[in-house]
Amino acid sequence: MSPAIGPYRPLVRAGPWLVCSGQLGIGPDEPPALVAGGTVGQLVQALHNADRLLGTEGADLSHVVKTTIYLLDMADYGDVNEAYAASFDGAYPARTVVAVAGLPLGARVEVECWAYLPARGAPGPAPAD
């Protein structure tokens, strides 16, 4: 798991909610470095990083109810959609995509997510119609 690159906690639990700070496409090596593969490669790695963080609390991407994607270039939007769709396998959370002027370490994409992990037997969020 890549370390935080600033003064923040990568994951915070608030009751049944897990808030995953923005994840970059940073690989597991030291020093922290972006993976190859441009925007799509970084997106896939960022989602993998988020999944691993969620796993520390017993959750995974299937528990994600909201993502925010910060994208350096909206020209990559279509490619991002394809890679994102494959990562969530049809069970898509709510999502916002925002174009930004820059990201840490020269990244092309950053992903933040909120997951809901109720106690065993407690109801989860209502499914979309």
Salt bridges, closest charged atoms under 4 A:
GLU57 OE1 - ARG13 NH1 3.12
ASP60 OD1 - HIS63 ND1 3.40
ASP73 OD2 - ARG108 NH2 3.96
ASP76 OD2 - ARG108 NH2 3.00
